[in-house]
Amino acid sequence: MKFFIDTANLDQIREGNDLGILDGVTTNPSLMAKEGIRGQEQILNHYKAICDIVDGDVSAEVIATDFEGIVSEGEHLAELHPQIVVKVPMIREGVKAIRYFTDKGIKTNCTLVFSAGQAILAAKAGATYVSPFIGRLDDISTNGIELIAQIVDIYRYYDFGTQVLAASIRHTMHILECAEAGADVVTCPLDPILGLLKHPLTDIGLAKFLADHNKK
Ligand code: G3P
């Protein structure tokens, strides 16, 4: 299972990368705005800065919602750096654009996916990644993890090449449940990743080992 960090915060990306377990980064317009990154030039420079920190795929989301706009924005993003993956919303024009990018050899991440039907369309269009948002489904009393498992099953059955990238992860249990469901990738903020480190018996055991070592 690949680990992506879901943030546009460069310090957190560095911290995650320093752990040695990061395989990539996902961003979205809200995460960019949260860091105060605004305007075309600043946004493009920020993507380049992220690519310089991490080895691996970096999802950069288009703002356009019409086919021509998505294609022109996506091509521009893809030219920025070989690690860029064009993140495209699951809308009719987005599916058409994903097919266009696929045929051109440009990697894509189909975002805002909330159903297995949408995931099938993304795979048929040749998306590199499909991003089901599990936390946002949980928010409306719908089991996000069940959707991950359903998509994984369908993709395996038909041998689709699209990787299931579980997004909108809110806590460590989401990561574990995604692993059990067979997600190819989880993308999450730094805190749930660091949460995986924690176990009280580890802390108690280490304290005892060190105390025993230091006994005279
Ligand atoms: O990048 C998409 C995503 O992971 C959104 O997460 O917490 O805003 O639902 P969240």
Residues whose N, C-alpha, C, O or C-beta is under 5 A from the ligand:
A	BS01	G3P	D6 T26 T27 N28 G135 R136 A167 S168 I169 T187
